Amino acid sequence: MHILFTVICTIEYSMIGHLIDTKTGKTVLINQRAVQSEEKYFTLGTANGEVDVVFHVTGLDLAGGRYVVYEELFLDGVSIAEHKDFYDRNQTFYVPSMVTSAYDINTRTNIAKNNTKSTIIDEVQLSGLKEGQNYYLSSILMDKETGSQFIDGSGRTVSAVAWRKKGGSVWNYYEDGKKIL
């Protein structure tokens, strides 16, 4: 995060950022340890300045959540100022998550009959999205054995770019190599 502040010149300060989960209002824990930024030490040549605090986490650890960043300014190890505004939109960020489940419409399982026309439904459950934001979802049918895109009988890849949303899920329909809605 990028922080603006006013300090006394030529004195060394430090700053630490903390991640707060907006669902619980509590500090984010990963492996039972509070997530905080690197402690950033700095001295400024003027009374006003900016400092970037850096967090080292993976998106997987935060997937599906919304978080706000709190910061503390320290002088000689003592907290002298803080910015802890739970509702600050400029300090809030989102980490989307999705889980998918594909099944054949005829068998209602993940096994399709090889002698009938197949329609595969890929349900994508989404979480951690920013409200009011437009998202674009595209999907490609893959051959699990080869790891390559599935090629239909006409030599085309099977993909979907249009989607419709119901609740937190999106459904993509594939029918014999064609995307349908």
Residue frames relative to the residue before (quaternion, step in Angstrom):
aa qw qx qy qz dx dy dz
M 1.0000 0.0000 0.0000 0.0000 0.00 0.00 0.00
H 0.3769 -0.7143 0.5569 0.1938 3.54 -1.23 0.60
I 0.0968 -0.8349 0.5418 -0.0106 3.61 -0.55 1.18
L 0.1814 -0.7557 0.6211 0.1017 3.61 -1.05 0.87
F 0.1430 0.7999 -0.5703 0.1201 3.61 -0.97 0.80
T 0.3486 -0.6965 0.5828 0.2317 3.57 -1.39 0.14
V 0.0470 0.7998 -0.5941 0.0714 3.61 -0.87 0.99
I 0.5583 -0.5456 0.4857 0.3933 3.57 -1.38 0.03
C 0.4920 -0.6868 0.4572 0.2780 3.59 -0.86 0.99
T 0.8376 0.2722 -0.2232 0.4178 3.55 -1.36 0.50
I 0.5996 0.5119 -0.3858 0.4792 3.61 1.17 0.18
E 0.3890 -0.7178 0.5220 0.2470 3.58 -1.00 0.79
Y 0.1036 -0.7766 0.6213 0.0077 3.51 -0.88 1.10
S 0.1457 -0.7490 0.6224 0.1746 3.54 -1.31 0.01
M 0.1601 -0.7766 0.6042 0.0785 3.53 -1.23 0.52
I 0.0747 -0.7683 0.6352 0.0246 3.54 -1.13 0.79
G 0.2144 -0.7622 0.5981 0.1238 3.55 -1.06 0.81
H 0.1824 -0.7659 0.6102 0.0876 3.56 -1.19 0.68
L 0.3169 -0.7298 0.5709 0.2025 3.60 -1.08 0.72
I 0.1135 -0.7810 0.6136 0.0253 3.54 -0.92 1.03
D 0.3775 -0.7102 0.5525 0.2188 3.58 -0.92 0.96
T 0.3848 -0.7576 0.4762 0.2262 3.60 -0.64 1.08
K 0.5861 0.5633 -0.3874 0.4348 3.62 1.18 -0.29
T 0.7971 0.3076 -0.1395 0.5006 3.58 0.93 -0.92
G 0.3661 -0.7271 0.4952 0.3034 3.57 1.17 -0.58
K 0.6135 0.5576 -0.3360 0.4470 3.58 1.30 0.14
T 0.6466 -0.5041 0.4107 0.3990 3.53 -1.32 0.38
V 0.4641 -0.6705 0.5057 0.2815 3.57 -1.00 0.87
L 0.1343 -0.7739 0.6160 0.0598 3.55 -0.97 0.94
I 0.0201 -0.7462 0.6652 0.0173 3.55 -1.06 0.85
N 0.8177 -0.0301 -0.0564 0.5721 3.55 -0.65 1.17
Q 0.6538 -0.5673 0.2722 0.4202 3.55 1.03 0.98
R 0.6014 0.5081 -0.3769 0.4880 3.59 1.21 0.57
A 0.5063 -0.6485 0.4794 0.3055 3.56 -0.98 0.89
V 0.3668 -0.7141 0.5536 0.2212 3.55 -0.99 0.88
Q 0.1531 0.7619 -0.6188 0.1147 3.53 -0.79 1.06
S 0.5973 -0.5752 0.4272 0.3605 3.53 -1.28 0.42
E 0.6225 -0.4327 0.4530 0.4691 3.49 -1.39 -0.08
E 0.4457 -0.6355 0.5332 0.3364 3.58 -1.11 0.53
K 0.1997 -0.7984 0.5641 0.0662 3.55 -0.67 1.17
Y 0.1582 -0.7798 0.6021 0.0653 3.60 -0.67 1.16
F 0.1234 0.8065 -0.5662 0.1175 3.58 -0.92 0.87
T 0.1345 -0.7191 0.6738 0.1042 3.52 -1.39 0.43
L 0.2069 -0.7983 0.5561 0.1031 3.57 -0.85 0.94
G 0.4481 -0.6847 0.5108 0.2634 3.55 -1.20 0.56
T 0.7455 0.2570 -0.1716 0.5906 3.58 1.30 -0.21
A 0.6508 -0.5517 0.3631 0.3745 3.58 -1.28 0.30
N 0.7365 0.3254 -0.2074 0.5556 3.60 1.17 -0.48
G 0.1377 0.8179 -0.5495 0.1003 3.54 -1.01 0.70
E 0.3467 -0.7023 0.5844 0.2125 3.48 -1.40 -0.09
V 0.0290 -0.7706 0.6367 0.0052 3.53 -1.15 0.72
D 0.2741 -0.7245 0.6053 0.1832 3.55 -1.07 0.75
V 0.1559 -0.7444 0.6391 0.1140 3.56 -0.96 0.88
V 0.2339 -0.8035 0.5428 0.0714 3.55 -0.90 0.99
F 0.1714 -0.7606 0.6220 0.0720 3.53 -0.96 1.01
H 0.1745 -0.7701 0.6046 0.1046 3.59 -0.97 0.84
V 0.3025 0.7084 -0.5752 0.2754 3.56 -0.14 1.36
T 0.3994 -0.6766 0.5437 0.2952 3.56 -1.24 0.26
G 0.6092 -0.5631 0.4171 0.3713 3.53 -1.20 0.55
L 0.6001 0.5753 -0.3644 0.4197 3.58 1.09 -0.62
D 0.6418 0.5277 -0.3283 0.4492 3.58 1.05 -0.71
L 0.7671 0.3476 -0.1706 0.5114 3.57 1.15 -0.62
A 0.3499 0.7980 -0.4511 0.1930 3.59 1.32 -0.14
G 0.8249 0.2506 -0.2107 0.4607 3.51 -1.06 0.93
G 0.6849 0.5083 -0.2842 0.4380 3.57 1.21 0.09
R 0.2907 -0.6877 0.6311 0.2105 3.47 -1.46 0.07
Y 0.0731 -0.8284 0.5538 -0.0418 3.53 -0.80 1.08
V 0.1893 -0.7363 0.6348 0.1383 3.54 -1.28 0.49
V 0.3382 -0.7441 0.5467 0.1820 3.56 -1.10 0.78
Y 0.1442 -0.7410 0.6514 0.0763 3.55 -1.01 0.95
E 0.1249 -0.7883 0.5975 0.0776 3.59 -1.14 0.66
E 0.1300 -0.7571 0.6344 0.0862 3.50 -1.29 0.58
L 0.2532 -0.7429 0.6063 0.1279 3.55 -1.07 0.90
F 0.1218 -0.8157 0.5653 0.0147 3.56 -0.82 1.07
L 0.0812 -0.7307 0.6745 0.0670 3.51 -1.30 0.62
D 0.8343 -0.0772 -0.0086 0.5459 3.58 -0.61 1.17
G 0.7334 -0.4547 0.2323 0.4487 3.58 0.95 0.91
V 0.6358 0.4974 -0.3278 0.4907 3.60 1.28 0.02
S 0.4328 -0.6919 0.5158 0.2605 3.58 -0.87 0.98
I 0.0773 -0.8278 0.5556 0.0088 3.57 -0.67 1.15
A 0.7866 0.0325 -0.0402 0.6153 3.61 1.25 -0.23
E 0.0456 -0.8002 0.5976 0.0202 3.52 -1.20 0.50
H 0.1660 -0.7219 0.6571 0.1397 3.50 -1.33 0.39
K 0.1584 0.7822 -0.5742 0.1826 3.56 -0.31 1.30
D 0.2124 0.7740 -0.5540 0.2212 3.54 0.34 1.31
F 0.3474 -0.7855 0.4834 0.1692 3.54 -0.20 1.33
Y 0.7513 0.4039 -0.2006 0.4818 3.61 1.08 -0.68
D 0.4193 0.7161 -0.4621 0.3128 3.61 1.25 0.19
R 0.3435 -0.7706 0.5047 0.1831 3.58 -0.39 1.25
N 0.6472 0.5282 -0.3206 0.4465 3.59 1.08 -0.66
Q 0.6976 0.4241 -0.2601 0.5156 3.59 1.25 -0.30
T 0.6091 0.5678 -0.3318 0.4433 3.59 1.32 -0.03
F 0.0232 0.7922 -0.6097 0.0141 3.56 -1.00 0.82
Y 0.3512 -0.7392 0.5561 0.1450 3.52 -1.28 0.63
V 0.1108 -0.7636 0.6325 0.0675 3.56 -1.12 0.72
P 0.2473 -0.8075 0.5184 0.1340 3.60 -0.05 1.28
S 0.1135 -0.7632 0.6339 0.0533 3.51 -1.29 0.54
M 0.0137 0.7926 -0.6088 -0.0314 3.55 -1.14 0.52
V 0.1365 -0.7423 0.6539 0.0533 3.48 -1.23 0.78
T 0.1515 -0.8188 0.5498 0.0648 3.58 -0.83 0.92
S 0.0397 -0.7620 0.6462 0.0174 3.50 -1.30 0.51
A 0.0889 -0.8082 0.5819 0.0168 3.58 -0.62 1.15
Y 0.0772 0.7935 -0.6016 0.0494 3.55 -1.08 0.73
D 0.5127 -0.6199 0.5069 0.3098 3.52 -1.30 0.48
I 0.4846 -0.7030 0.4407 0.2770 3.58 -0.80 1.01
N 0.6592 0.5215 -0.3107 0.4439 3.60 1.13 -0.62
T 0.7760 0.3362 -0.1803 0.5022 3.59 0.88 -0.92
R 0.2882 -0.7764 0.4943 0.2641 3.58 1.30 -0.43
T 0.6243 0.4595 -0.3546 0.5228 3.58 1.19 0.64
N 0.5918 -0.5545 0.4271 0.3998 3.55 -1.26 -0.13
I 0.5954 0.4985 -0.3747 0.5066 3.59 1.23 0.54
A 0.1626 -0.7865 0.5918 0.0692 3.57 -0.76 1.09
K 0.4838 -0.6264 0.5188 0.3232 3.56 -1.16 0.61
N 0.3841 -0.7592 0.4778 0.2188 3.59 -0.88 0.89
N 0.6928 0.4625 -0.2900 0.4712 3.61 1.22 -0.04
T 0.6888 0.4204 -0.2893 0.5149 3.58 1.23 0.31
K 0.6215 -0.5017 0.4355 0.4151 3.52 -1.34 0.26
S 0.2033 -0.8116 0.5414 0.0828 3.59 -0.80 1.00
T 0.0480 -0.7307 0.6792 0.0503 3.49 -1.17 0.75
I 0.1330 -0.7914 0.5954 0.0399 3.54 -0.67 1.15
I 0.1657 -0.7626 0.6198 0.0821 3.53 -0.93 0.97
D 0.1330 -0.7727 0.6193 0.0420 3.53 -0.82 1.09
E 0.1205 -0.7979 0.5889 0.0436 3.57 -0.40 1.22
V 0.1130 -0.7887 0.6040 0.0189 3.55 -0.79 1.09
Q 0.1650 -0.7810 0.5975 0.0764 3.57 -0.63 1.14
L 0.1503 -0.8154 0.5586 0.0240 3.54 -0.72 1.16
S 0.0720 0.7708 -0.6324 0.0280 3.56 -1.14 0.66
G 0.7587 0.3893 -0.2830 0.4389 3.54 -1.28 0.36
L 0.4355 0.6927 -0.4676 0.3345 3.58 1.19 0.43
K 0.4921 -0.6362 0.5048 0.3135 3.56 -1.19 0.55
E 0.4723 -0.6859 0.4811 0.2740 3.56 -0.79 1.05
G 0.8122 0.2653 -0.2066 0.4766 3.55 -1.03 0.84
Q 0.5809 0.5711 -0.3712 0.4457 3.60 1.27 -0.14
N 0.3616 -0.7096 0.5587 0.2314 3.60 -1.05 0.75
Y 0.0975 -0.7910 0.6035 0.0255 3.56 -0.94 0.93
Y 0.2634 -0.7386 0.6067 0.1303 3.51 -1.19 0.68
L 0.0736 -0.7959 0.6009 0.0097 3.57 -0.74 1.04
S 0.0001 0.7725 -0.6350 0.0035 3.54 -0.87 0.95
S 0.0586 -0.7973 0.6002 0.0276 3.54 -1.10 0.60
I 0.1692 -0.7595 0.6237 0.0744 3.52 -1.23 0.62
L 0.3977 -0.6921 0.5498 0.2461 3.55 -0.94 0.92
M 0.1444 -0.8220 0.5501 0.0301 3.58 -0.69 1.14
D 0.4073 -0.6500 0.5832 0.2673 3.55 -1.27 0.56
K 0.3793 -0.7700 0.4655 0.2159 3.57 -0.37 1.24
E 0.6437 0.5427 -0.3310 0.4261 3.62 0.99 -0.77
T 0.7856 0.3351 -0.1671 0.4927 3.57 0.84 -0.96
G 0.3748 -0.7222 0.4912 0.3109 3.57 1.17 -0.54
S 0.5716 0.5852 -0.3688 0.4415 3.58 1.32 0.16
Q 0.6440 -0.4939 0.4044 0.4217 3.53 -1.31 0.23
F 0.4838 -0.6492 0.5049 0.2993 3.56 -1.06 0.81
I 0.1797 -0.7641 0.6134 0.0874 3.58 -0.98 0.91
D 0.3422 -0.7582 0.5199 0.1943 3.58 -0.72 1.07
G 0.7525 -0.4115 0.2835 0.4290 3.59 -1.34 0.03
S 0.6817 0.4583 -0.2794 0.4972 3.59 1.23 -0.40
G 0.5644 -0.6301 0.3709 0.3832 3.59 1.29 0.12
R 0.5572 0.6057 -0.3847 0.4180 3.59 1.26 0.33
T 0.4540 -0.6211 0.5490 0.3267 3.53 -1.23 0.50
V 0.3475 -0.7200 0.5655 0.2028 3.54 -1.21 0.56
S 0.1521 0.7912 -0.5748 0.1431 3.56 -0.57 1.15
A 0.2105 -0.7542 0.6088 0.1275 3.52 -1.32 0.33
V 0.0693 -0.7961 0.5996 0.0435 3.56 -0.97 0.83
A 0.6566 0.4534 -0.3155 0.5136 3.59 1.13 -0.45
W 0.0218 0.8028 -0.5954 0.0241 3.55 -1.09 0.60
R 0.1917 -0.7374 0.6261 0.1658 3.49 -1.29 0.28
K 0.3012 -0.7826 0.5301 0.1256 3.52 -1.02 0.78
K 0.0292 0.7510 -0.6592 0.0245 3.52 -1.10 0.78
G 0.8033 -0.0205 -0.0359 0.5942 3.57 -0.40 1.19
G 0.7524 -0.3448 0.2717 0.4911 3.58 -0.84 -0.96
S 0.6350 0.5394 -0.3263 0.4465 3.58 1.21 0.30
V 0.1794 -0.7367 0.6421 0.1127 3.52 -1.31 0.50
W 0.1776 -0.7852 0.5844 0.1020 3.56 -0.99 0.83
N 0.1036 -0.7517 0.6488 0.0579 3.55 -1.02 0.91
Y 0.1763 -0.7966 0.5738 0.0707 3.56 -0.86 0.97
Y 0.0634 -0.7728 0.6312 0.0177 3.57 -0.94 0.95
E 0.0091 -0.8057 0.5917 -0.0244 3.59 -0.74 1.01
D 0.8258 -0.2175 0.1006 0.5105 3.56 -0.53 1.22
G 0.7955 -0.3438 0.1617 0.4720 3.54 0.69 1.11
K 0.6926 0.4124 -0.2892 0.5163 3.61 1.23 0.08
K 0.4044 -0.6662 0.5657 0.2693 3.55 -1.12 0.69
I 0.0063 -0.7869 0.6171 -0.0057 3.60 -0.93 0.90
L 0.1902 -0.7428 0.6227 0.1560 3.54 -1.31 0.32
